[in-house]
Amino acid sequence: MNKKDVIDAVASKTGLSKKDTDSAINAVLDVVTETLQSRGTVAFTGFGTFSTSDRAARAGVNPLTKEKIQIAATTVPKFKAGKTLKEAVKK
């Protein structure tokens, strides 16, 4: 399922136009992105929590040349599924 499919499904469930649904979904994604950029967390009770995590710098190996390289430290997004979502997927 891609973004267009999600927009179509949400529009049919809510009765909103596809244009309004697209705007709403984009707004939600923008808010989540902006919050993660500022190192915050976004929690949807029962669904899950979006947060960030720091990855330390580490040594790696280029698989083509077998040359050792240094991989820089970075911040990555994380998602932890909530209890309700986990139970729904198990069924």
C-alpha positions in Angstrom: 0.0 0.0 0.0 1.5 3.4 -1.0 0.5 6.9 0.0 -2.1 7.2 -2.8 -3.8 4.0 -1.6 -3.8 5.3 2.0 -5.4 8.6 0.8 -8.1 6.7 -1.2 -8.9 4.4 1.8 -9.1 7.3 4.3 -11.2 9.4 1.9 -13.7 6.5 1.5 -13.8 5.8 5.3 -14.3 9.5 6.3 -16.3 10.8 3.4 -13.8 13.6 2.9 -12.6 14.6 -0.6 -9.3 13.1 -1.8 -7.9 16.6 -1.9 -8.9 17.3 1.8 -7.6 13.9 2.8 -4.3 14.4 1.0 -3.9 17.8 2.8 -4.7 16.3 6.2 -2.3 13.3 5.8 0.5 15.6 4.6 -0.1 17.9 7.6 0.2 14.9 10.0 3.4 13.7 8.3 4.8 17.2 8.4 4.1 17.5 12.1 5.7 14.2 12.9 8.7 15.1 10.8 9.1 18.5 12.4 8.8 17.0 15.9 11.4 14.3 15.2 13.7 17.0 13.7 13.6 18.8 17.0 14.3 15.5 18.8 10.8 15.2 20.2 8.5 12.2 20.3 5.0 11.6 18.8 2.8 9.1 20.6 -0.5 7.7 19.3 -2.0 5.8 22.2 -2.5 2.2 21.2 -0.9 2.7 17.8 2.7 3.5 18.6 5.4 6.0 19.3 7.7 7.8 16.9 11.1 8.9 18.3 14.7 9.4 17.4 17.8 7.4 18.4 21.5 8.2 18.1 23.9 5.8 16.4 27.5 6.1 17.4 30.3 6.4 14.9 31.8 3.0 14.0 34.2 1.2 11.8 33.0 -0.5 8.7 34.3 -2.3 5.6 33.5 -1.4 2.0 32.3 -4.7 0.5 33.7 -4.0 -2.9 37.2 -2.9 -2.0 37.5 -4.5 1.5 38.8 -1.1 2.6 38.1 -0.1 6.2 36.0 3.0 6.4 34.7 5.2 9.3 30.9 5.4 9.5 29.9 8.8 11.0 27.5 9.1 14.0 24.0 9.9 13.0 20.4 10.3 14.3 17.8 8.0 13.0 14.0 7.8 13.4 12.4 4.9 15.4 8.9 3.5 15.7 7.7 1.4 18.6 4.4 -0.3 18.0 1.7 0.1 20.7 -0.1 -2.8 22.4 -3.4 -2.4 20.4 -1.5 -2.4 17.1 0.6 -5.5 18.1 -2.6 -7.4 19.1 -4.4 -6.5 15.9 -1.5 -7.7 13.8 -1.3 -11.0 15.7 -4.9 -12.0 14.8 
